[in-house]
């Protein structure tokens, strides 16, 4: 941001998530929203109705805003963005600013930000590099503020369990980012096992990149 501001004549600001100053979150949303458009069309073709909930992981929030956008006006569809609880919210080792931070300025945007009492940016943590971000895109902050979307959090261990469950039962290796969304979906099913519901989980990436991290952590935790 500093370099861009100082050298705007020959530098451009590019960020791969839906964060930063306007119009960058909007640009990212517009390119990503085909995810939700395709999902909506396909679920109507297959099931004849909209899902009960759409679930996506949230770090900066690009994959989630892409999935949510076409469903925002569908009031019967819950929008659930899952933040990383890391080692536990109570330990402060997480990346869940929507649920556990106050508003600040970061990357040129005003949004919830993990920060110290002096306003310095606090270090975030998640087993997933893609969710290890101390703030969140302002569009998600707005959706939360109007009550349109909800943002629970999932710990590393819960995400690892979901990672293993999907690999074991479906032969699909999800990214650790996506495993957070999957873990919340599994939690919803376990909480209401007799409820008939359609849950759409955005598997935003593949887990090939994460297998060595997962193997190392599972061995350390004795979870293998």
Steps between C-alpha positions, in 0.01 A plus 500: 500500500780742588689423179185537291416834660851631442539366145148507360619606152677169437359268768163334542345339806393138457364287782358151463232540762190717544676752724661841468356836392216542251470388221725199563260290713232561235734400217585173675134432580394554139760255369426244771121513497475248216562241775164577657324547166604154382417346837152652501425379149630149567319450832171608342556255215588215735272557801230729365550745786755723663724371781426563865850637552809594303824456693847632414826565683594861572847646531500818296174373356534468122368147446218561747381826345513331161280219629264727697430779252235330288322375814489827696148585385379145567388553859428131558865408446733536797841643414767357728859619484734291715796670664805318642497454878856366478623365834195650671337841525566511875875466438504790256659282231243528224397695192139585581467881493129502416417321820777622727650834397416868478492726196829640377679618186706245307599475133317829446163364616287543811406156628533277808870465581692299756694768686663583830367759746737747332351433157794299367417207273494176696639183347234258380536122492350209308631163389378614159723763341209629293298583813788645702392863465435751782214681327220426253349652188254785570218331308494221758505754781194662344314171450561420866391845616160471328451144621506348152799273559635320804864433579576212739853369546664157478820385673801338336404161645145522367630593155749212505223256589288626211801475267538134590127422482461630146817326382391171658138495386511681165862474387516880478790681665372847594718800568540583868313823431200308365527249784386772740176545305455125475552460875222747572266317261574173680432671833161619371408148391610347832300760696179418310547148357131453419455832323471477122711780359707588197837647590736630233866516601744688281814288460708798398825313445664161487704358784801371306688808621414418861576128530844544653370754752211271590725195532741686730226642725307172524816317606577765761146482638480122482190531282619266224 
